[in-house]
Amino acid sequence: MPEMRFTVRWPDDTITDCYSPSLVIREHMDVGDSYPVADFVARSREALNIASERVRAKYGFACSSALDQLRRIEEMAVPYAGDGTARVAVLKFTPDE
């Protein structure tokens, strides 16, 4: 199963490398775009849950790495709750080899 990393910049200029066990993240966000934090979290949640389920379908168990990544994204978003102007920028996708 192809894995990938996606690099994002949070509203405070923190750069984070995120992990997905599937390329599905590309279907939910685009490099060069920025998303309101709540929207970014929702897109990440949908994509990482799909990725985890793909792992389950192939190997018989959910992907704990995808679910851990989602938890970290949700934690990073907490300081921006209610801030409608805060955005997360998607900087790049990097396929893992």
N, C-alpha and C positions, 0 to 999 in steps of 0.2 A: 504494500500500500504506500503510495507516495506521500511523504510528509513535507511540510513546509514551515517556514518561519515568516512572520509578518511583523514589520517594524513600524511602531507608531510613536507620535509625539503628542503628549498630553498638554493641556492648557498651560501648565507651569513650565513647559519646555523639557520635561523629563522624557527621555527616549527609552522605550521599552521594546525588547524583542520578545515576541509571543510565538507560541508553538501550536501547530495544528497537525493532527495525524492524517489529514486529508487535504487535498487541494480545494475543497468546497468553499473555503474562505474567500476565494476569488469570485464566487458567485454572489457574495454578500457585501463586498466593499471593493473599491478601486484605488490603486496607487495614485497619489496626487490629490485625492479628494479628502475633505475633512467632514466630520459628522458631529452634530451635537452629541454631547457625552451620552445622554440617555439612548439616543439612536445607535451610537457605536456599541454600547453594551448590549442592546437588543439584537443587533446584527451579529455580534460575537456569540451571544448565547445561542441563537438559532444555528449558526454555522458550526460551532463547537459541539453542540448536541447532535447534529447530523453526523459530524465526523466521528463522534464517540459511538453512535449507533452503527456506522459503517464498520468500525472495528469489531463491535459485538457480532454483527452479521458474519464477518469473516473468521473471527477467532473464538467467539462464544462468550466474550466478556467485554464490558464497556471500557473505554480508554480513560484511565484515571489521569493521565497527563493532560488530556483535553479538558477534563472537568476541573482539574487543579488550575489550569490556565484561565478558565472562565472565572473561577473564584478570585484569582488575582486581579483580573480585569475589573470585576465587580468591586473589589476592595479599593482599587485605584480610583474608581469613579465616585466613591462616597463623598470626598470633599467638594465635588461639583454638583451634588444633588440640588436641584432647584435653580441652578444657574443656567438659564436658557441661552446664554451667549458663549459658554465654554464649549470648545470643539476639540476633537481628537483627529489628528491628521495621519493618514496612512502613507508612510514613506516608501516602503518597498516590500516585495515578496521575495523570499529566497528559498528555492527548493532545497530540501535536505538530500544529501546523496547517500 
